[in-house]
């Protein structure tokens, strides 16, 4: 079955061989080797010793994991509600018929779901299993981490309406989500945006039998098995990158109106802070970086940080994610420049 509809058959792509567990081992070994090489050949780059940085990296990785885990579980539970307990046609009856209007409404759905970006991934998977097109699910997935009641409140608490940061974040996130939805709605083969493993999961869920309770328990395990390895890997990468990239290098270019935007976007992709609290982290840079740079940070982080990309990789192909990153980074840079010039 297609991930877009529960009734229209499609031709499967060739099934890929399962990935070797040695890939994860190799990635970990590469991170450890990078730490030793930097410590050996660039000892003055960091003020802290290698053991201290390694401990900091582990602490950061665990903090990201612990912070994200409750939202992932909540997202899985919401996904089960959509897949198992809602009537099959209820979502389609609620949404407009026109494609652009459907995406516009879906990009505001995050206002009703106080879940950060981690929990939105399993929820978006559930929407596709119930018949939403990949482009429609992407529109929700990109907008929800920003157009979210908790995120709005925390961003207002951090910045108020100063320098247009809150307004630029909300409008920018909404526009980026709808731009991505429009781009991928024109794709000639929507199923090719998805991983074969996710398509197989859609088939399995479509033909799942049993009581709603049994189906809920089965789907809970399926979703956790899909997203938890990605969450662990994404958290580990976030911790490793933060101890490999000197923070002083980013701060040194904070006064440049263009380079500061690039620096804050790079920082947003690596620190992997939950969108519910990232505004307070950005506030600590307010005296050093321009308003446009802060807006770019607040747009890029919730959408394409390393943790989010690892979670999205459970559903979307690498090529799809590369396109999403390109659109988000380009749009966030343009919005940041606009804020610096006009606000």
PEURFEN-V601890 format. One record per residue. RES is the residue in one letter. SS is DSSP state (H for helix, E for strand, L for the rest). NEAR is the number of other ideal C-beta (glycine too) atoms within 10 Angstrom. Layout:
RES	SS	NEAR
RES	SS	NEAR
//
This chain:
X	L	19
X	L	21
X	L	27
X	L	19
X	L	15
X	L	14
X	L	9
X	L	9
X	L	9
X	L	15
X	L	6
X	L	12
X	L	13
X	L	6
X	L	10
X	L	9
X	L	6
X	L	7
X	L	9
X	L	9
X	L	8
X	H	9
X	H	10
X	H	14
X	H	10
X	H	11
X	H	14
X	H	13
X	H	11
X	H	11
X	H	18
X	H	12
X	H	10
X	H	13
X	H	19
X	H	11
X	H	10
X	H	18
X	H	16
X	H	9
X	H	8
X	L	10
X	H	10
X	H	5
X	H	13
X	L	19
X	L	9
X	L	11
X	L	11
X	H	15
X	H	10
X	H	12
X	H	19
X	H	19
X	H	13
X	H	14
X	H	20
X	H	14
X	H	12
X	H	20
X	H	23
X	H	13
X	H	15
X	H	27
X	H	21
X	H	10
X	H	18
X	H	26
X	H	16
X	H	13
X	H	21
X	H	24
X	H	18
X	H	18
X	H	28
X	H	25
X	H	17
X	H	18
X	H	27
X	H	22
X	H	13
X	H	20
X	H	23
X	H	22
X	H	10
X	L	12
X	L	8
X	L	11
X	L	10
X	H	11
X	H	16
X	H	12
X	H	7
X	H	9
X	L	16
X	L	12
X	L	7
X	L	9
X	H	14
X	H	13
X	H	11
X	H	21
X	H	26
X	H	17
X	H	15
X	H	27
X	L	27
X	L	15
X	H	18
X	H	28
X	H	13
X	H	9
X	L	17
X	L	16
X	L	24
X	L	26
X	H	31
X	H	31
X	H	28
X	H	32
X	H	31
X	H	31
X	H	26
X	H	28
X	H	32
X	H	26
X	H	24
X	H	27
X	H	24
X	L	24
X	L	19
X	L	24
X	L	24
X	H	27
X	H	22
X	H	25
X	H	30
X	H	28
X	H	32
X	H	24
X	H	31
X	H	31
X	H	30
X	H	32
X	L	27
X	L	26
X	L	22
X	L	27
X	H	13
X	H	15
X	H	28
X	H	17
X	H	13
X	H	18
X	H	25
X	H	13
X	H	12
X	H	21
X	H	22
X	L	10
X	L	9
X	H	11
X	H	18
X	H	17
X	H	26
X	H	21
X	H	14
X	H	23
X	H	28
X	H	18
X	H	14
X	H	22
X	H	29
X	H	19
X	H	15
X	H	25
X	H	28
X	H	18
X	H	16
X	H	24
X	H	27
X	H	14
X	H	14
X	H	23
X	H	18
X	L	8
X	L	15
X	L	5
X	L	8
X	H	19
X	H	19
X	H	13
X	H	23
X	E	23
X	L	19
X	H	14
X	H	15
X	H	21
X	H	21
X	H	14
X	H	23
X	H	23
X	H	17
X	H	14
X	H	21
X	H	16
X	L	8
X	L	14
X	L	6
X	L	10
X	L	9
X	H	10
X	H	9
X	H	12
X	H	17
X	H	16
X	H	14
X	H	16
X	H	23
X	H	17
X	H	10
X	H	20
X	H	26
X	H	15
X	H	11
X	H	20
X	H	27
X	H	17
X	H	13
X	H	21
X	H	21
X	H	17
X	H	20
X	H	26
X	H	25
X	H	24
X	H	21
X	H	25
X	H	26
X	H	25
X	H	20
X	H	19
X	H	25
X	H	16
X	L	17
X	L	14
X	H	12
X	H	10
X	H	11
X	H	20
X	H	15
X	H	13
X	L	16
X	L	16
X	L	11
X	L	14
X	L	15
X	L	15
X	H	14
X	H	26
X	H	27
X	H	17
X	H	22
X	H	30
X	H	22
X	H	18
X	H	26
X	H	26
X	H	23
X	H	20
X	H	22
X	L	31
X	L	24
X	L	23
X	L	28
X	L	22
X	L	14
X	H	25
X	H	25
X	H	14
X	H	17
X	H	25
X	H	15
X	L	10
X	L	19
X	L	16
X	L	7
X	L	16
X	L	25
X	L	24
X	H	20
X	H	29
X	H	32
X	H	27
X	H	30
X	H	35
X	H	31
X	H	30
X	H	28
X	H	25
X	H	30
X	H	30
X	H	29
X	H	24
X	L	27
X	H	21
X	H	31
X	H	28
X	H	21
X	H	23
X	H	29
X	H	26
X	L	17
X	L	21
X	L	28
X	E	24
X	L	16
X	H	10
X	H	10
X	H	20
X	H	18
X	H	11
X	H	17
X	H	24
X	H	15
X	H	11
X	H	18
X	H	23
X	H	20
X	H	12
X	H	20
X	H	27
X	H	19
X	H	14
X	H	22
X	H	30
X	H	18
X	H	15
X	H	24
X	H	19
X	H	9
X	H	9
X	L	15
//
